[in-house]
Structure formats: structure tokens, C-alpha cells
């Protein structure tokens, strides 16, 4: 026997991948064929529920390097001069399903996970700077209108347009998607945006409002409807394949991160609500400020464990960053975390692609599939543990109060 042999999930040599254990040559299969039962049971449980939006996507690993000093605006370690941070990025269609073509006319998800020295920082955005709605109460119905009918389980353009015509705030993004920028040629040739207004806090405790822009260094290229229709039939995975193959060839795609900065007091008197995600901030009022460059240089080795089980959420913030009164952002900060708990488990944050690269000293414990647990004492406050409730000098709130 060589060292390269098939084993059971328990590590023992597997009896056979060609034949089941039977009672004689023509007899029935025996229940004691535990390897057969193990294989069938595992096969029945291979799939996890697909994401509600952004079901079909791909991802890659890379690094983010700060190229400009923005420390006057934020104390976040990830954005300090010269900082280099590992990242993971997932891109996906918005209303896509696992079998969808990559060339649908739709917005694309553009989510980043920064593995910072202060914990994970997630920016869950899109390839467009705005969204269809501004209130999270409408989000479930937005997605339902872009999915399938109840009676015949087919897509129906009437549902989509029925929702949009009854939601006038969607006109901005609908106009963009139905135009020349509606179908990216590849994931490498599209920009990314944080969508929402976020907050930054500097070392002096001063707060400012911020929007994120990732400009593709490859330039922006889009498909015509005719090109998209042809690729949907001949190579529906074209964008997913293009990103993977480019990185494999050593053609590493990159994006330059810019931010728009709004002083805290400006939000009170600006000519429209700066926390409305259906609107953009004019660059003439708040010009782009370069922050750094993100380069993707490593493909995943297993799509399921590193992409399908990747979990992003606006709730993952670090010192020097925060949320804002943006209603959709606040709704997403709950909904995304809860979606991951429902889809891949309460301990999804311990899956390697989601785990921070800094020590975790949380009091969360137990639950299904937990592999690292809290040590005694398992409660706080206590007189034993060296842990403090918060990092010394860190305020309880990382951003401004948003009201109740």
C-alpha cells in the first residue's frame, strides 16, 4: 500500500470506491458497509443554502497598501501611512443564482475583508455608488421581485418593473444599470464602491463622514447587450473564469482606493441627506482623496471553504471606523450577520477565511461547529481574568450616536 490511498472521513483506509459490500455476488447491500453510508450521507449534505442576493460569485486574496497619509481623519491601523494589510475580496451578481450567467444586466457585489491588526474590517459594497432603496424594510421585497414567481418558478420582468415603478427612489440606479455601464466586461474591469456613508474617527476623537471608491487600475470596460447574450450561452462563467485565469497567469488586478471626506458638521446643513444611499456626493463638493492600492495576487484553492463560506458584514468594524445614520446600512449590519448564522452556522466567524489574524478574546461560547472556545472564567465581570471589557483608551462607541 502506498501513502497516497483513499481513506474514510475518520482517516482509516477506505475499502472500495467501486463496489459496495454485499451478501455474496448477487446479494443485498449490508448495513455494516459504513463507508457506503458515510459517502451517501455526506453527498446528501454537500450544499449549504445559497445566499439570498449575490448567490453566484468568486473571490481572491491579496493585499492593501496605504499610499497616502489620511491619519488626520482616522486612527484605524489599516489606513495609517505605510500599512500593508491582507485582504479577501468576493465579487458576485446581485440577483444572481448559483447557475446564473455572469453577464446579466445587474449590479455586482464588491465586498472586502481587511485582516487588520485590530480585527477584521468589512466593507460590503457594489460596483455602483448607489442602491435601489434607502429603507431596509423594502430590501426583502426588492430581492423577491428580482427572483422567481410563486406559480411557475420562472423569472418575470413584469415583477421587476412593477417594484421599480412603485419605488421611485430606485430611478437613479435603474438608469445607470440600463445604460452602457450595466454589464461589466470582467470583474477586473469594474470599479467598487462602499455604497454607504461611513464614519471615521481620528486620534483626537474628531468624527468625519466618509465614502469609499475603488477605481479599477485596469480601466472600466463593459459589454453590449449582444455580447452579453452571446457569452451567456457560450461561457456563462466568463467573469469568474477571467479573474481566476488572470491571477494564475500573474496578471494581478489592482484597484486604487479613494475616499470622499465630509466634515461632521456639514451633514447637518447639506443640501440633501448625505446618508441617503440612493444619492452620490458631488466630487466638486467633496473631492476624491487617495488612500492606497489593493492588489489581488492569490486564487482560492477550494471554492467552497474559501468563497462559498466567506461571510462579510457591515457590523465588522475596527477602532477609527464606524457606521452612520444611513438606514439601509444599519439594517444590513443586522441582516448580514443573521444571514450568515442561518446559512453557515452561529460560529461562521471561526471558518478560516472569516477568522481574524489577531487573538480573539470574546466571551461568546459553545454552539455548533465551534473549534475554539473561551477559557475560564466564562463570564464577566470577574476578579480573575486579565481581559478588560474594552481596549484601554477605546470609547464604548466607535462612531457617533444615531438616535433611537
N, C-alpha and C positions, 0 to 999 in steps of 0.2 A: 504493500500500500504506500502510495506517495503522500507527501504532506499536503497536496492540493486536492483534497477529496471533499465531497458534499457532506454536510452534517445536518443534524436536526437543529431546531432552534435552541436546544439545550446543549449543543456542542458535540454530541455523540455522532459517530459515523452513521450516515443515512443508509437504510437497507437497499433501496432502489428508487430511481426516478422513472422507471419504465414499467414496472409491474407492481400491482397490489398483492398483499398476502391473501391467499385463498386456501380453501379446504380442498386440496387436490387440484389437478389441472383444469377441471371444469366446474369446481365447486364455488360456493358463495364466498364473498369477501368476509374476512374475520374482523370483529370489533377490536381485536387486540393489535390490529395494524395501526398503531398510534401515529406513525409517520404520515400515513394517508389522511387520517383525521386532522392532524396538525396542518397539513398543506391545504386541505379544503377549507378548514375553519379560518386560516389566515387569508386565503383568497377572498372569502366572503366579507372580510373586514378591511380590505386594502384601501378603499376610498374613504376619505373624510368628506363631509359636506362641502360643496363649493361655496365660495364667497357669494354674498347676495349681489353687490356690484363688484366689478373688477375680477371676475372669476378666472378668466384666462390671462395669464401674464408670464413674464420671465424676469430674471434678475441677474445681478452680477455684483462682485465685490470690488472694492477699490480703496482709494484714499482721498482725503480732502486736505489741502494745504492752504493756509492763510497767506495771502499775498499783500494785504493792505491792513493798516492799523485802524481798527474800529473799536479799540478799547475804551474810547471816550463814551461809547454808547452801551457797551455790555461788558460784564465781568466774566461771562461764560468762558471757560478754559478753551473750548473748541474754537472760539473766534479770536483768541489772543495772537499777537504777531508771531509768525513762525511756527505756529502749532500745526502738527500733522496728525490726522485722525483717520482711523479705519472706518469705512462705510460699507453698507449694503444697500442696494437700490433695487426696487421692484417697479416694473412698468407693466401696464395692463389696460385693456379696453374697459370702458366704464360699464356699459350694459351688456358686456360680453358674457358668454357661457363657455364652458371648457372646450367645446367644439367649434367655437366661432372663428371666423376668418379674422386675420389681423388687420384687414383693410376696410372694416366697417366705418361708415361716416359717423364719428362719435368722438367725444373727448377721451383722453388717455390718462390713466392714473400714473403718478410720478411720485413715488414715496421713498424717502431716505431715512436710514437709521445710522446715526453717528454713534460709534462706540467710544464715547469720550472718557476722560479721566475722572469725570464727576457723575458717571452713569450714562445710560442711553438717552439720546435726544432724537425724537422722531419728527420729521416734517412730512405730513401726509398731504400731498398736493396733486395737481393735474398738469397737463401740458398746455393749459389755458389759464389766464389770470383771474377768471371769474367763474361763477357757478350759476346753475339754473334757478335756484331758490335761495331765500335768505333765512327761512324759519325751519328748524328741524322737524316740526310737526308734519311737514309736507314731504319729507325725504322718503318714507316707505312707499307712498303713492307715486312719487316720481319714478322710483325703480320699478314698481309694478307695472306702470304704464309702458315701460320700455322692455318688459319681458313678454310673457305669453298669455293668451286668452285662457279663460277658465273652461270653455266648452270644447274647443278643438286643439288646444295646446299649441297654437301657431302664433307667430308674431303678427302684429296688426298695426300698420302705420296710422290707422284711424285713432287708436288708443293714444299713441304718442302725441299726435297733433291735437287731440281733444284735451289732453292735460296741458300742453303748452299754451293753447289759446285761452284756457281758463286760468293761466298763471302768467300774467303779463310781465312779471319781473324776469321771466326766462328769455325775453326777446333779445337781450344783449348777446348771450351765449349761443342761442339758436342761430342768430345772424352770422356769428363767427363760424360755427360748425358747418353751416350750409354754404359757406363761401370757399375760397381757394385753400384755406388753412384747415379744412375739415378732415383731411385724411393724410396723416404723416406718411412720407415715403418709407422711413425706417424709424426705429426708436432712437437711433443715433442722430437723426436729423430733425429733432424737435426740441423745443425749449421745455423747461419745467418751471412751475410756479408753486409757491406755498399756498396760493388762493387767499387765505385769510389774513387779517391783520393780527399780528402777534405783538407781544411786549418784550422789550429788553430793559435790563436794569444794570446800571454801572456800579463801580465800587463805592460811589458816593450815595447810592440809593436813589439816584435820579432815574425816572422812567421815561421811555420813549416808545412810540409805536413803530412797527416795522413790517414791511412786506418783502418776501423772498422772490428773487428772479434767478433762474438758472439758464443762462444763454448757451446754446449748443455751439461749441467751437468748430463743429463740422458744418455749421450753417443750417438753415431751415429749408427743407425740401418736402414737397407734398405731391400726392398722386392726383391725377384727374379721375373722375368717376369711371371712365372707360378702363383706365389702367387698374384701378382698384377692383372692378368687377372681374377682369381677366385673372388677376392674381388670386382672387377669392376662389376661383375654380381650379387653377393650376398649382398654386402653392399657398394654401391658406395660412401656413405658419411662417410666411416670408419675413416678417419683422422679428419674430422670435429667433429664427434661424440666422438672420443677418447679424444681430447683436452677438450671438454666440460665436459665429464663424469669424467675425471681425476681431474679437478678443483672442480667439485661438490663433489667428494669423499674426498677432502682435500689433494690430492696428487699434490701439486703445482709445476709445472715445472719451472726450472730456467736456465739461461744462464749466463756465465761469459764473460764480455766484455773485450777484449784486443784491443790494438792499435799497429800499426806499425808507428814509427815516422821517417820521413826523414828531415834532416836539409834543410832549404830553398835553400842554395847554391848547395846542392847535385844534385838537379833536373836539373841543367844546364849542368852537365857533366856526368850524369849517363849513363850506357852502353846501355840503351834503354829508350824510352819515358815513364817516370813514370806516365804520365797522360793517358796512353793507357789502357782502361778498359778491353781489351782482354788479358791483361798480369797480372801476380802477382808479388809482390816484394818478392824476396827470403828472407826467415827468417834468413838466415846466414848473410845477409847484414843489415837487419832491424828486429831485434828480436821482439817478442810479449811482450808488456808491459801490465800488468793487470791494469784495471781501476775500475771495480765494478761488481756487480751482479744484474741481472734483474730477478724478480720472478713474475709470473702471478698467481694471487690468487682470481680473481673475474670474473665470467662469465657475459656476457651481459644479460640484462633482456628482450631486444627486438632487434632481429637481424636487422630489417630494419633501425631503427633510430640510432643504435649504431655501426653497422658493415657495412651495405649496404651504408649508407650515410657518413661513415667515409671518410675523404679526407686528403691525405698525399701529400707533395710536397717538393722537394729539396730547393725550394725558402724560406721555413720557417727556417730561421737561427737566431741565437741569438749572442749577443756580445761574442767574443772569438772564434767563429766558422765562417767558410766561405766556399766558393766554390773553384774551381781551374780551370786551363785551360783545363780540361777534356771536350772535345767537346760534348760527349753524356750527361754528367752531365749538361752542360749549356743548351743544347736543352731540357732536361727533366725539367729544372727549369721553363721554359715557358710552355711546353706541359702539364704537370700535372696540374698546376693551371688553365689553359684554359679548360682542360677536365672536371674539377670539375665545372667550371662556366657553361659549356654546359650541363652537366649531372644532376646536382642537384641545380644549380642556382648561381647567382652572389654573394649572401650572404650566401654561404655554410659555411663560417667560423663562422657564428653565431649559427649553429646547435650545441647543447651541446657537443657532442663528439669531435667536432672540435674547440670549443671555448677555448681560453686560460684562465687560472685561475688568471690572473693578469688583472688590469683595462686596457681597450682599449681606447686610446685617438687618434684615427685615424680621418682624415678628409674625409674619404670615407662616402658617404651618400646615402640614398634612395635606389631605386631598389626593385625588387620583394622579398617578404617574409622577409624584414628587420624588426627586432623586437626591436633593439636598435639603435638609431640614434645619430649623432653628435649634440651637442648643440651649440647655438650661442656663438661667431661668427663662421660661417660655412666656413671660408676662412682663409688663411694665406699668407703673414704676416699681422698682425693686431696689434692694440695698446691696446687690451682688454684682450685677453686670457692669462692665466697663463702658457699655454703649450709652451714649446720651441720646435723648429723643430727637434732637436735630443737630446738625453740624454747628460747632461754636461759631457765633457771629452770623449765622444764617437766619433771616427772618422767617417766621412761620409761613407767610405768603410770599411766593416768588413773583407775584405780579400785583397789580392794583386791585382793590375791591371792585366788584362788578354789580353790586346790589343784589337784592333777593327777589 
